[in-house]
Amino acid sequence: MTTDSIPESVLVALEAVRASGEYNMMERIAVINWIAAQEEENWDTWGGASNWLYDNPNRYMEALRAMGARRAKP
């Protein structure tokens, strides 16, 4: 699978966690729980992100890399 198959909502939610500075991004469960707690308020942009991350634990690092690559683009 490619990073193109990572939902936009996942990347946006991960960026929000990173920007919050509340968690080390390597703390996968804590990050997912934070997203889940905030998701209802942000459903338009994050909808389903916590479920995708929970259901795809083997792709978490791929999602983090995709988020980083996206942030690095000019």
C-alpha positions as CSV (number, residue, x, y, z in Angstrom):
1,M,0.0,0.0,0.0
2,T,1.1,3.6,-0.6
3,T,0.8,6.6,1.6
4,D,-1.9,7.8,-0.9
5,S,-4.3,5.4,0.8
6,I,-4.0,7.1,4.2
7,P,-7.1,9.1,4.7
8,E,-6.7,12.9,4.7
9,S,-8.6,13.0,8.0
10,V,-5.8,10.9,9.6
11,L,-3.1,13.3,8.4
12,V,-5.0,16.3,9.6
13,A,-5.7,14.8,13.0
14,L,-2.1,13.7,13.4
15,E,-1.0,17.3,12.6
16,A,-3.3,18.6,15.2
17,V,-1.8,16.3,17.9
18,R,1.7,17.3,16.9
19,A,0.8,21.0,17.0
20,S,-0.8,20.6,20.4
21,G,2.5,19.4,21.8
22,E,0.6,17.3,24.4
23,Y,1.9,13.9,23.4
24,N,5.0,12.3,22.0
25,M,4.0,11.1,18.6
26,M,5.5,7.7,19.3
27,E,2.9,7.1,22.0
28,R,0.4,5.6,19.5
29,I,-2.4,4.7,21.9
30,A,-2.2,8.1,23.7
31,V,-2.3,9.9,20.3
32,I,-5.3,7.8,19.2
33,N,-7.1,8.5,22.5
34,W,-6.5,12.2,22.2
35,I,-7.8,12.2,18.6
36,A,-10.9,10.2,19.7
37,A,-11.6,12.7,22.5
38,Q,-11.4,15.7,20.2
39,E,-13.0,14.0,17.1
40,E,-16.6,15.0,17.7
41,E,-15.7,18.7,17.7
42,N,-13.7,18.3,14.6
43,W,-15.7,15.7,12.7
44,D,-15.8,17.7,9.4
45,T,-12.0,17.3,9.1
46,W,-11.1,14.4,11.4
47,G,-14.1,12.1,11.0
48,G,-13.0,8.5,11.5
49,A,-9.3,9.2,12.0
50,S,-9.2,7.5,15.4
51,N,-10.9,4.4,14.1
52,W,-8.6,4.2,11.1
53,L,-5.5,4.5,13.3
54,Y,-6.8,2.0,15.8
55,D,-7.7,-0.5,13.0
56,N,-4.4,0.0,11.2
57,P,-1.7,-0.2,13.9
58,N,0.9,-1.5,11.5
59,R,0.4,1.7,9.4
60,Y,0.8,4.2,12.2
61,M,4.5,4.9,11.3
62,E,3.6,5.2,7.7
63,A,1.0,7.8,8.6
64,L,3.5,9.7,10.6
65,R,6.0,9.7,7.8
66,A,3.3,10.9,5.4
67,M,2.3,13.7,7.7
68,G,6.0,14.7,8.0
69,A,6.5,14.6,4.2
70,R,3.4,16.7,3.7
71,R,4.7,19.3,6.2
72,A,8.1,19.4,4.5
73,K,6.6,20.3,1.1
74,P,7.1,24.0,0.2
